[in-house]
Amino acid sequence: MKTLEERQKREQERAQIVSKAVEAADRIILDGSDGSVEETNWLTAEVTRRFGEKVYISIASALLRKDLV
């Protein structure tokens, strides 16, 4: 079992990974957008939707495998 210090360190690393990923996505979206709030919001929502679908598929597959065993 990991120590409290090791778990806290990993939690901080994960938070940094998430922050960097959000910053990267924002940068890519803003660079590709026509600059309007509407298009920027749509692009952001579309990225969010696709990540949500990706996670949903993974969770649904794992649940199906669990139910079939």
Stockholm file with secondary structure:
# STOCKHOLM 1.0

chainA/1-69         MKTLEERQKREQERAQIVSKAVEAADRIILDGSDGSVEETNWLTAEVTRRFGEKVYISIASALLRKDLV
#=GR chainA/1-69 SS CCCHHHHHHHHHHHHHHHHHHHHHHHHHHHHHSCSCHHHHHHHHHHHHHHHHHHHHHHHHHHHHHHHHC
#=GC SS_cons        CCCHHHHHHHHHHHHHHHHHHHHHHHHHHHHHSCSCHHHHHHHHHHHHHHHHHHHHHHHHHHHHHHHHC
//
